[in-house]
Amino acid sequence: MKKKYMLFTAVASAAVLAVIAWFAFCGGGSRRGAVENGDERYASADGGGADSTGGERPAKTVWTEDGGDDDEEVAEEEEEPLTEEEKREEAEDAAVEAFDELVDKWTDPAKKEITMADIDKFGNMFRQVPEARRDECVHRALNLVPDENVMLLAGILMDKKMDEEIVQTVFNDILNRDEDVKKPILEQIFKDKTHPCWDDVAWILDVTGSDAGEGAKSDEGEEE
């Protein structure tokens, strides 16, 4: 009787252990399956780590207070359209920048003779500069354009529609250049009696004994 009781106890204990082992096995498998399927209940605290295949598990999604995903790209705010004043300022800045760039190309002595096309382009680009910015631009040009390229300034100096103040500024700069540099420009001005600087040029050419100045003096005598 005692042996039967001990045998029954051993069989019962083995059965209990088998049940416990079965539940442990099934529970572990379920947990691994949940992790592999991305179940957040079994995800690690930092959302990282390797899965059963050796790869990195996707990080756990963190929701912000406003309900959005912090991994989601924030759409850029649409820029407000420019006002008419801002458009005008941009156009003025572009015109000034374009003329300054042209001046920069002529800061070194030209390797070839300056043509009328070069002179016209220089004058046309300057006319695009807004009147309020012309004074600063012309002074910059006068400081950077060397004597070898001084004929470019004729594009401004000979423009009959240009403000007389700007013309006079360029004319004064020309007078401070070397004689062989300014003489061709003065003679060009002398050919146009409607030029605002004609009287000054006629007097200079007369004093310096230029043939053009002598011709001007003769013409004035005939008119008298």
C-alpha positions as CSV (number, residue, x, y, z in Angstrom):
1,M,0.0,0.0,0.0
2,K,2.8,2.4,0.9
3,K,4.5,1.7,-2.4
4,K,1.4,2.4,-4.4
5,Y,1.0,5.7,-2.6
6,M,4.6,6.7,-3.4
7,L,4.1,5.8,-7.0
8,F,1.0,7.8,-7.2
9,T,2.8,10.8,-5.7
10,A,5.6,10.6,-8.2
11,V,3.3,10.4,-11.2
12,A,1.3,13.4,-9.9
13,S,4.4,15.4,-9.4
14,A,5.6,14.6,-12.9
15,A,2.3,15.6,-14.3
16,V,2.4,19.0,-12.5
17,L,5.9,19.7,-13.8
18,A,4.9,18.8,-17.3
19,V,2.0,21.2,-17.1
20,I,4.2,24.0,-15.8
21,A,6.8,23.3,-18.5
22,W,4.0,23.4,-21.2
23,F,2.7,26.7,-20.0
24,A,6.2,28.2,-19.8
25,F,6.9,27.0,-23.3
26,C,3.7,28.3,-24.8
27,G,3.9,31.6,-22.9
28,G,7.5,32.3,-24.1
29,G,6.6,31.5,-27.7
30,S,3.6,33.9,-27.5
31,R,5.8,36.6,-26.1
32,R,8.4,36.1,-28.8
33,G,5.7,36.2,-31.5
34,A,4.3,39.4,-30.1
35,V,7.7,41.0,-30.1
36,E,8.5,39.9,-33.7
37,N,5.1,41.2,-34.8
38,G,5.8,44.6,-33.3
39,D,3.4,44.3,-30.3
40,E,4.3,47.4,-28.2
41,R,3.2,45.5,-25.0
42,Y,6.5,43.5,-25.2
43,A,8.7,46.2,-26.7
44,S,11.7,47.4,-24.7
45,A,11.6,50.7,-22.9
46,D,13.7,52.5,-25.5
47,G,11.9,50.8,-28.4
48,G,15.2,49.4,-29.8
49,G,17.0,46.1,-29.8
50,A,17.4,43.2,-32.1
51,D,14.6,40.9,-33.2
52,S,14.9,37.1,-33.8
53,T,16.4,37.6,-37.3
54,G,19.2,39.8,-35.9
55,G,17.9,43.0,-37.3
56,E,16.9,46.2,-35.4
57,R,13.3,46.4,-34.2
58,P,11.6,49.6,-35.3
59,A,11.6,52.3,-32.6
60,K,8.4,52.7,-30.7
61,T,6.3,55.6,-32.0
62,V,6.1,58.6,-29.6
63,W,3.0,60.7,-29.7
64,T,3.3,64.4,-28.9
65,E,0.8,66.4,-26.9
66,D,-1.0,67.6,-30.0
67,G,-1.5,64.0,-31.2
68,G,1.2,64.2,-33.9
69,D,4.1,61.9,-34.6
70,D,7.5,63.5,-33.8
71,D,9.0,61.6,-36.7
72,E,6.6,63.2,-39.2
73,E,8.1,66.0,-41.2
74,V,6.6,69.4,-40.4
75,A,5.2,71.1,-43.5
76,E,6.9,74.3,-44.3
77,E,4.8,77.4,-43.9
78,E,3.8,79.0,-47.1
79,E,5.6,82.3,-47.7
80,E,3.5,85.3,-48.0
81,P,3.5,87.0,-51.4
82,L,5.8,90.1,-51.8
83,T,4.2,93.5,-51.5
84,E,4.6,95.9,-54.4
85,E,7.2,97.8,-52.4
86,E,9.2,94.7,-51.8
87,K,9.1,93.8,-55.5
88,R,10.3,97.3,-56.4
89,E,13.2,97.1,-53.9
90,E,14.2,93.7,-55.3
91,A,14.2,95.1,-58.9
92,E,16.3,98.1,-57.8
93,D,18.8,95.9,-56.0
94,A,19.1,93.6,-59.1
95,A,19.8,96.6,-61.4
96,V,22.4,97.9,-59.0
97,E,24.1,94.5,-58.7
98,A,24.1,94.1,-62.5
99,F,25.8,97.4,-63.1
100,D,28.3,96.8,-60.3
101,E,29.2,93.4,-61.9
102,L,29.7,95.1,-65.2
103,V,32.1,97.6,-63.6
104,D,34.0,94.8,-62.0
105,K,34.7,93.3,-65.4
106,W,36.4,96.5,-66.5
107,T,38.6,97.2,-63.4
108,D,41.6,95.8,-65.3
109,P,43.0,97.5,-68.4
110,A,41.2,96.2,-71.5
111,K,43.3,93.8,-73.7
112,K,41.5,95.1,-76.8
113,E,40.2,98.5,-78.0
114,I,36.9,99.5,-76.4
115,T,34.1,99.5,-79.0
116,M,31.0,101.6,-79.3
117,A,29.0,98.5,-78.4
118,D,31.0,98.4,-75.0
119,I,30.3,102.1,-74.5
120,D,26.6,101.7,-75.3
121,K,26.2,98.7,-73.0
122,F,27.9,100.6,-70.1
123,G,25.5,103.5,-70.6
124,N,22.4,101.3,-70.9
125,M,23.2,99.3,-67.8
126,F,23.7,102.5,-65.9
127,R,20.3,103.8,-67.0
128,Q,18.7,100.8,-65.5
129,V,19.9,101.9,-62.1
130,P,17.2,103.7,-60.2
131,E,17.8,107.4,-59.8
132,A,18.1,107.2,-56.1
133,R,21.0,104.8,-56.4
134,R,22.9,106.3,-59.3
135,D,25.1,108.6,-57.3
136,E,26.6,105.7,-55.3
137,C,27.0,103.6,-58.5
138,V,28.7,106.3,-60.5
139,H,31.2,107.1,-57.8
140,R,32.0,103.4,-57.5
141,A,32.5,103.2,-61.3
142,L,34.7,106.3,-61.3
143,N,36.9,104.9,-58.6
144,L,37.3,101.5,-60.2
145,V,37.5,102.1,-64.0
146,P,41.2,102.7,-64.9
147,D,42.4,105.3,-67.5
148,E,42.8,102.6,-70.1
149,N,39.0,102.0,-70.0
150,V,37.9,105.6,-69.4
151,M,36.0,105.7,-72.8
152,L,33.4,103.5,-71.2
153,L,32.3,106.6,-69.1
154,A,31.3,108.3,-72.4
155,G,28.3,106.0,-72.2
156,I,27.1,108.1,-69.3
157,L,28.7,111.4,-70.1
158,M,27.2,111.7,-73.6
159,D,23.7,110.6,-72.6
160,K,21.5,113.7,-73.2
161,K,18.7,112.3,-71.0
162,M,21.0,111.7,-68.0
163,D,20.7,114.0,-65.0
164,E,23.0,116.9,-65.3
165,E,24.4,116.4,-61.8
166,I,25.5,112.9,-62.8
167,V,27.0,114.2,-66.1
168,Q,28.9,116.9,-64.2
169,T,30.2,114.3,-61.7
170,V,31.6,112.2,-64.6
171,F,33.0,115.3,-66.4
172,N,34.8,116.4,-63.3
173,D,36.4,113.0,-63.0
174,I,37.5,113.1,-66.6
175,L,39.2,116.5,-66.0
176,N,41.3,114.9,-63.3
177,R,42.7,112.2,-65.7
178,D,45.9,112.5,-67.7
179,E,45.9,114.8,-70.7
180,D,46.1,112.0,-73.3
181,V,43.2,110.2,-71.5
182,K,40.7,113.1,-71.3
183,K,41.5,114.8,-74.6
184,P,39.6,112.4,-76.9
185,I,36.5,112.6,-74.6
186,L,36.7,116.4,-74.5
187,E,36.9,116.6,-78.3
188,Q,33.9,114.3,-78.5
189,I,31.9,116.6,-76.2
190,F,33.0,119.6,-78.2
191,K,31.2,118.3,-81.3
192,D,27.9,118.7,-79.5
193,K,27.1,122.3,-78.6
194,T,23.9,121.2,-76.8
195,H,26.0,119.2,-74.2
196,P,25.7,120.8,-70.7
197,C,29.5,120.8,-70.5
198,W,30.2,122.3,-73.9
199,D,31.2,125.8,-72.7
200,D,33.7,124.4,-70.2
201,V,35.2,122.1,-72.9
202,A,35.5,124.9,-75.5
203,W,37.3,127.0,-73.0
204,I,39.7,124.2,-72.0
205,L,40.5,123.3,-75.6
206,D,41.1,127.0,-76.4
207,V,43.5,127.4,-73.4
208,T,45.4,124.2,-74.2
209,G,45.8,125.3,-77.9
210,S,43.8,122.4,-79.3
211,D,42.8,122.6,-82.9
212,A,39.2,122.0,-81.9
213,G,39.4,124.9,-79.5
214,E,40.8,127.2,-82.2
215,G,37.9,126.1,-84.5
216,A,35.5,127.0,-81.8
217,K,37.0,130.5,-81.3
218,S,36.8,131.1,-85.1
219,D,33.2,130.1,-85.1
220,E,32.4,132.4,-82.3
221,G,34.1,135.3,-84.1
222,E,32.1,134.7,-87.3
223,E,28.9,134.7,-85.4
224,E,29.7,138.1,-83.9
